[in-house]
Amino acid sequence: MRYFYLCFIVMNCLLLMSCEKGDRESEIQYIHAFPREDSPALTGFMDYFLFHDSGIFLFKEDKTTIYAVRSLSSDKKEINYYAYEDMQIKEYYKPILRTDNARETFYELIIEENGMNELKRNVNKYRQYDLPFIELLENNQLKVETNKGKKLIDLPHLMKEYGVTGSDRLIINLKAVDKQTIVLAIQDTSIKLENGASLHLGLFVKQDLSDLAVMTLYDLKFRKILETGRMNDYLDVFPKLDEKGKYFYLFEHTIFDIKTNKIIEISNDDLISSDGKYVYINGKDLSGGNQKIQTIENYAKKNNVYEMRFSLDLSEIAKKLDLSTNGNASIDINYFNKNYAVLRLDYTGKFVGTAGGTNVIVDLQKDENNPIFYLVDLDILGGSRTIR
């Protein structure tokens, strides 16, 4: 009899769990449209697609966001800046919230030069924001002017040990700035390393021009210098990724623990967000099923605490889209951050070829256990932020 009651209890528990699971799955909303309501997460997504290619985020002051214009050519000799106000970007992308053709409207917002130029206000009064005036002159002499002084930096002399000369073609970008420190990334396209890449150097300059430092980037020497702690006085200029100020976001996805002087290793399978704050587990080789996103702090601790979890049901999405598919799909991440992920799904046909694809906006802002899946093809290519 006891065995009978035990079986009865187990069966009821399993039935209850099954019902709860079914209820939870039934709560997932699939909407065939772009989000109709504005939100902080949507603003972050639009900000990324509007400015990431053209600018390097520097800081936000009150309701004004400041970018340095990204340089991709050695022909560009001067660092320029632009800014936008919070209300400007919201007004700019408002049309996509009320259109029935999100794909076309999204394309126009991202590509339309006149609209983008109106949105990006040139910053000419550098000193208002403690921004340095930086210009590369002949023979690779770097002119730097700040609120605290002026200096002409002889780059070939300063970087002699790295082989930099006055005739080398340099690409210079401002990577970070605050009231104490300026950080420049300098790519010498005239010098090729053993791996075929160009020489990359970091130049750290104090705003009062009293001190500066140079180091190579993205190599073993860069790592060793960081781990000595000798650069710690310069690192406060970089974005802090946690409330305690332990983790810093340095050059090109380098996460540095300033308390231990160690670089946080990011697995080759995992993907870090554009602001360095979150890691998408297995983000570089996605499949359907459970999806997990952690803060960099929890990722570094190697715990099982996840800030964002959801299930990606490829079959259900294909069914909602009425696709004739074998159920398989390639999955790429276009963008993700806290409570928001934008994916690209491209399904294979039942027998051969492709069955179709879509972008999927996963929104967990209101309830992490009740995600909203916006099935809307914005024509963002898989694995990148490129618009077709």
C-alpha positions as CSV (number, residue, x, y, z in Angstrom):
1,M,0.0,0.0,0.0
2,R,2.8,2.4,0.8
3,Y,4.3,1.6,-2.6
4,F,1.0,2.5,-4.2
5,Y,0.8,5.9,-2.4
6,L,4.4,6.7,-3.3
7,C,3.7,6.0,-7.0
8,F,0.6,8.1,-6.8
9,I,2.5,11.0,-5.3
10,V,5.3,10.8,-7.9
11,M,2.8,10.6,-10.8
12,N,1.0,13.7,-9.5
13,C,4.2,15.6,-9.1
14,L,5.2,14.7,-12.7
15,L,1.8,15.7,-13.9
16,L,2.0,19.0,-12.1
17,M,5.5,19.7,-13.4
18,S,4.3,18.9,-16.9
19,C,1.4,21.3,-16.6
20,E,3.6,24.0,-15.2
21,K,6.0,23.5,-18.1
22,G,3.2,23.6,-20.6
23,D,1.8,26.8,-19.0
24,R,5.2,28.5,-19.1
25,E,5.7,27.6,-22.7
26,S,2.3,28.8,-23.7
27,E,3.1,32.2,-22.2
28,I,5.8,32.9,-24.7
29,Q,4.5,35.5,-27.1
30,Y,5.3,35.4,-30.8
31,I,4.6,38.7,-32.5
32,H,5.0,39.2,-36.3
33,A,6.1,42.9,-36.1
34,F,8.7,45.3,-34.8
35,P,8.2,46.4,-31.2
36,R,5.5,49.1,-31.0
37,E,6.7,50.5,-27.6
38,D,9.9,52.3,-27.0
39,S,12.2,51.0,-24.2
40,P,15.8,51.4,-22.9
41,A,16.8,48.1,-24.5
42,L,15.4,49.2,-27.9
43,T,17.3,52.4,-27.6
44,G,20.5,50.5,-27.0
45,F,19.9,48.3,-30.0
46,M,19.2,51.3,-32.3
47,D,22.2,53.2,-30.9
48,Y,24.5,50.2,-31.8
49,F,23.3,50.0,-35.3
50,L,23.3,53.8,-35.9
51,F,26.7,54.6,-34.5
52,H,28.9,51.5,-34.0
53,D,30.5,51.6,-37.4
54,S,31.1,55.3,-37.6
55,G,32.0,56.2,-34.0
56,I,33.8,55.1,-30.9
57,F,31.8,55.6,-27.8
58,L,33.6,57.9,-25.3
59,F,31.2,58.8,-22.5
60,K,27.7,60.1,-21.6
61,E,27.3,63.4,-19.8
62,D,23.8,64.2,-18.5
63,K,21.7,63.4,-21.6
64,T,24.4,63.9,-24.2
65,T,26.4,61.0,-25.7
66,I,29.8,61.7,-27.1
67,Y,31.6,59.7,-29.8
68,A,34.9,60.0,-31.6
69,V,34.7,59.6,-35.3
70,R,36.2,56.3,-36.2
71,S,39.2,56.5,-38.6
72,L,39.8,53.6,-41.0
73,S,42.4,55.4,-43.2
74,S,45.9,56.9,-42.7
75,D,44.7,59.8,-44.8
76,K,42.6,61.1,-41.9
77,K,44.9,63.2,-39.8
78,E,42.6,64.8,-37.2
79,I,40.4,63.3,-34.4
80,N,36.8,64.6,-34.7
81,Y,33.8,64.2,-32.5
82,Y,30.1,64.1,-32.7
83,A,27.3,64.0,-30.1
84,Y,23.5,63.4,-29.9
85,E,20.9,64.0,-27.3
86,D,18.7,61.2,-25.8
87,M,15.5,62.7,-27.3
88,Q,17.1,63.1,-30.7
89,I,17.7,59.4,-31.2
90,K,14.3,58.5,-29.9
91,E,12.7,60.9,-32.3
92,Y,14.9,59.7,-35.2
93,Y,13.8,56.0,-34.9
94,K,10.2,56.7,-33.9
95,P,9.0,55.9,-37.5
96,I,9.9,52.3,-37.1
97,L,7.6,51.9,-34.1
98,R,4.5,52.7,-36.2
99,T,5.3,51.3,-39.6
100,D,4.0,48.1,-41.2
101,N,7.2,47.8,-43.2
102,A,9.9,47.6,-40.6
103,R,12.4,46.1,-43.0
104,E,12.3,49.1,-45.4
105,T,12.1,51.7,-42.6
106,F,15.0,50.1,-40.7
107,Y,17.1,50.2,-43.8
108,E,16.3,53.9,-44.4
109,L,17.2,54.8,-40.8
110,I,20.6,53.1,-40.9
111,I,21.6,54.0,-44.5
112,E,20.0,57.5,-45.0
113,E,23.0,59.9,-44.9
114,N,21.0,63.1,-44.5
115,G,19.0,61.9,-41.6
116,M,22.2,60.5,-39.9
117,N,24.0,63.8,-40.4
118,E,21.2,65.7,-38.7
119,L,21.3,63.2,-35.8
120,K,25.1,63.5,-35.3
121,R,25.9,66.9,-34.1
122,N,29.6,67.9,-34.6
123,V,31.4,68.8,-31.4
124,N,33.5,71.9,-32.1
125,K,33.9,73.2,-28.6
126,Y,36.2,70.4,-27.4
127,R,37.1,72.0,-24.1
128,Q,33.5,72.0,-23.0
129,Y,33.8,68.2,-22.6
130,D,37.6,68.0,-21.8
131,L,38.1,66.5,-25.3
132,P,41.6,66.9,-26.7
133,F,42.5,68.4,-30.1
134,I,44.6,65.8,-31.8
135,E,46.2,66.1,-35.2
136,L,48.9,64.1,-37.0
137,L,51.4,66.4,-38.8
138,E,54.2,65.7,-41.2
139,N,56.9,63.2,-40.3
140,N,54.4,61.7,-37.8
141,Q,54.5,64.5,-35.3
142,L,51.4,64.3,-33.1
143,K,49.9,67.6,-32.0
144,V,48.0,67.4,-28.8
145,E,46.1,70.3,-27.1
146,T,44.1,70.0,-24.0
147,N,42.6,72.3,-21.4
148,K,45.8,71.9,-19.5
149,G,48.4,72.5,-22.2
150,K,49.9,71.8,-25.6
151,K,52.5,69.3,-26.8
152,L,54.1,68.1,-30.0
153,I,54.9,64.4,-29.6
154,D,57.6,63.0,-31.9
155,L,56.1,59.5,-32.5
156,P,59.1,58.1,-34.5
157,H,61.4,59.0,-31.5
158,L,58.9,57.8,-28.9
159,M,58.2,54.5,-30.7
160,K,61.7,53.9,-32.1
161,E,62.0,50.5,-30.4
162,Y,59.0,49.4,-32.4
163,G,60.4,50.5,-35.7
164,V,58.1,53.4,-36.4
165,T,59.5,56.0,-38.8
166,G,58.4,59.4,-40.0
167,S,57.2,58.1,-43.3
168,D,55.1,55.3,-41.9
169,R,51.3,55.4,-42.6
170,L,49.5,55.6,-39.3
171,I,45.8,55.2,-38.5
172,I,45.0,57.0,-35.2
173,N,41.8,56.5,-33.1
174,L,40.8,57.9,-29.7
175,K,39.8,54.9,-27.6
176,A,39.1,56.5,-24.3
177,V,39.2,59.9,-22.5
178,D,38.4,61.5,-19.2
179,K,39.6,64.5,-17.3
180,Q,42.9,62.9,-16.4
181,T,43.9,60.6,-19.3
182,I,43.8,60.2,-23.1
183,V,44.2,56.8,-24.8
184,L,45.0,56.5,-28.5
185,A,45.1,53.3,-30.6
186,I,47.8,53.7,-33.3
187,Q,47.9,51.2,-36.2
188,D,51.1,51.4,-38.2
189,T,50.1,49.9,-41.6
190,S,53.7,50.1,-42.9
191,I,54.9,47.5,-40.4
192,K,53.8,43.9,-40.8
193,L,54.2,41.4,-38.0
194,E,55.0,37.7,-38.4
195,N,51.3,36.8,-38.4
196,G,50.7,39.3,-41.3
197,A,48.9,41.8,-39.1
198,S,49.8,45.5,-38.8
199,L,51.6,46.8,-35.7
200,H,49.2,48.1,-33.1
201,L,50.3,50.4,-30.3
202,G,48.5,52.1,-27.4
203,L,49.5,55.6,-26.5
204,F,48.5,56.8,-23.0
205,V,48.8,60.6,-22.4
206,K,48.0,62.5,-19.2
207,Q,45.6,65.5,-19.8
208,D,48.2,67.8,-18.3
209,L,50.8,66.3,-20.7
210,S,53.2,65.6,-17.8
211,D,53.5,61.9,-18.6
212,L,52.9,59.4,-21.4
213,A,53.4,55.7,-22.0
214,V,53.5,53.4,-25.0
215,M,52.7,49.7,-25.2
216,T,52.0,47.1,-27.9
217,L,48.4,45.8,-28.2
218,Y,46.9,42.3,-28.7
219,D,50.1,40.4,-28.1
220,L,51.9,38.5,-25.3
221,K,53.9,41.5,-24.4
222,F,50.7,43.6,-23.9
223,R,49.4,40.9,-21.6
224,K,52.6,40.7,-19.6
225,I,52.8,44.5,-19.1
226,L,49.2,44.6,-17.9
227,E,49.8,41.7,-15.4
228,T,52.7,43.6,-13.8
229,G,50.3,46.3,-12.7
230,R,52.5,49.1,-14.2
231,M,49.6,50.4,-16.3
232,N,47.0,50.5,-13.5
233,D,47.3,54.3,-13.0
234,Y,46.2,54.8,-16.6
235,L,43.3,52.3,-16.7
236,D,40.7,54.3,-14.8
237,V,39.8,56.0,-18.0
238,F,38.3,52.8,-19.4
239,P,34.7,51.7,-18.8
240,K,34.1,49.8,-15.6
241,L,31.9,46.8,-16.0
242,D,30.8,46.2,-12.4
243,E,29.7,48.3,-9.4
244,K,32.9,47.6,-7.5
245,G,35.1,48.8,-10.3
246,K,37.0,45.5,-10.5
247,Y,36.6,44.8,-14.2
248,F,37.7,47.1,-17.0
249,Y,36.9,47.0,-20.7
250,L,40.1,47.7,-22.6
251,F,41.1,47.4,-26.2
252,E,39.1,45.1,-28.5
253,H,37.2,42.9,-26.0
254,T,40.0,42.7,-23.4
255,I,38.5,42.3,-20.0
256,F,41.0,43.1,-17.2
257,D,40.6,42.4,-13.5
258,I,42.4,45.3,-11.8
259,K,42.3,43.6,-8.4
260,T,44.3,40.6,-9.5
261,N,46.0,42.1,-12.6
262,K,44.7,39.3,-14.7
263,I,43.0,39.3,-18.1
264,I,39.7,37.4,-18.1
265,E,39.8,34.6,-20.6
266,I,36.7,34.5,-22.9
267,S,36.1,31.1,-24.4
268,N,36.4,30.8,-28.2
269,D,32.8,29.5,-28.1
270,D,31.4,32.4,-26.2
271,L,30.5,35.9,-27.4
272,I,31.0,39.2,-25.5
273,S,28.6,42.1,-25.9
274,S,29.6,45.3,-27.6
275,D,29.9,47.1,-24.2
276,G,31.8,44.3,-22.6
277,K,29.3,43.8,-19.8
278,Y,27.7,40.5,-20.8
279,V,28.7,37.1,-22.3
280,Y,26.5,34.9,-24.4
281,I,27.4,31.3,-23.6
282,N,28.2,29.4,-26.8
283,G,27.3,32.6,-28.7
284,K,29.6,31.8,-31.6
285,D,28.1,28.4,-32.3
286,L,24.5,28.6,-31.4
287,S,21.9,25.9,-31.6
288,G,18.2,25.8,-30.6
289,G,17.1,25.1,-27.0
290,N,18.3,26.9,-23.8
291,Q,20.1,30.2,-24.3
292,K,22.2,31.7,-21.4
293,I,23.7,35.1,-20.9
294,Q,25.9,36.2,-17.9
295,T,27.4,39.4,-16.6
296,I,31.2,39.5,-17.0
297,E,31.4,39.3,-13.2
298,N,29.6,36.0,-13.0
299,Y,31.4,34.7,-16.1
300,A,34.7,35.4,-14.4
301,K,33.6,33.6,-11.3
302,K,32.6,30.6,-13.4
303,N,29.4,30.2,-11.6
304,N,25.9,29.2,-12.8
305,V,24.2,32.6,-12.3
306,Y,22.6,33.8,-15.5
307,E,21.0,37.3,-16.1
308,M,19.1,36.2,-19.1
309,R,17.8,32.7,-20.0
310,F,15.3,31.7,-22.6
311,S,14.5,28.8,-24.9
312,L,14.8,29.1,-28.6
313,D,12.3,26.7,-30.2
314,L,13.3,26.6,-33.9
315,S,10.4,24.3,-34.9
316,E,7.9,26.6,-33.3
317,I,9.3,29.7,-35.0
318,A,9.3,27.9,-38.3
319,K,5.7,27.0,-37.8
320,K,4.8,30.6,-36.9
321,L,6.5,31.7,-40.1
322,D,4.9,29.0,-42.2
323,L,8.2,27.8,-43.5
324,S,8.7,24.5,-45.3
325,T,11.9,23.3,-43.6
326,N,13.6,20.2,-42.2
327,G,13.8,22.1,-38.9
328,N,17.4,23.0,-39.0
329,A,18.6,26.6,-39.0
330,S,21.8,28.5,-38.8
331,I,21.7,31.0,-35.9
332,D,23.8,34.1,-35.6
333,I,23.8,37.0,-33.0
334,N,23.3,40.4,-34.5
335,Y,23.2,42.2,-31.1
336,F,22.6,41.4,-27.4
337,N,22.7,43.1,-24.1
338,K,20.8,43.0,-20.8
339,N,17.3,41.6,-21.4
340,Y,17.5,42.0,-25.2
341,A,18.9,39.8,-28.0
342,V,18.6,40.2,-31.8
343,L,19.2,37.0,-33.7
344,R,19.3,35.9,-37.3
345,L,17.8,32.6,-38.2
346,D,18.2,31.1,-41.7
347,Y,16.4,27.8,-42.2
348,T,17.3,25.0,-44.6
349,G,14.8,23.5,-46.9
350,K,13.2,20.1,-46.5
351,F,15.3,18.5,-49.2
352,V,17.7,21.1,-50.6
353,G,18.4,24.9,-50.5
354,T,17.0,27.4,-48.0
355,A,13.5,27.7,-46.7
356,G,13.7,31.3,-45.6
357,G,14.9,33.4,-42.7
358,T,14.1,36.1,-40.2
359,N,15.5,38.3,-37.5
360,V,14.2,37.5,-34.0
361,I,14.1,40.2,-31.3
362,V,14.0,38.5,-27.9
363,D,12.7,40.9,-25.2
364,L,12.8,39.9,-21.5
365,Q,12.5,43.4,-20.1
366,K,9.1,42.9,-18.5
367,D,9.4,39.3,-17.3
368,E,12.4,37.1,-17.8
369,N,10.1,34.1,-17.5
370,N,7.7,35.4,-20.1
371,P,9.8,36.5,-23.2
372,I,8.4,38.2,-26.2
373,F,9.7,37.0,-29.5
374,Y,9.3,39.6,-32.3
375,L,9.6,37.8,-35.6
376,V,10.6,40.6,-38.0
377,D,12.9,40.3,-40.9
378,L,15.1,43.5,-40.8
379,D,17.4,41.9,-43.4
380,I,20.4,42.0,-41.1
381,L,22.9,39.4,-42.3
382,G,23.8,36.6,-40.0
383,G,26.9,36.9,-38.0
384,S,27.3,40.6,-38.4
385,R,25.5,44.0,-38.2
386,T,25.6,44.4,-42.0
387,I,22.4,45.4,-43.7
388,R,21.8,43.5,-46.9
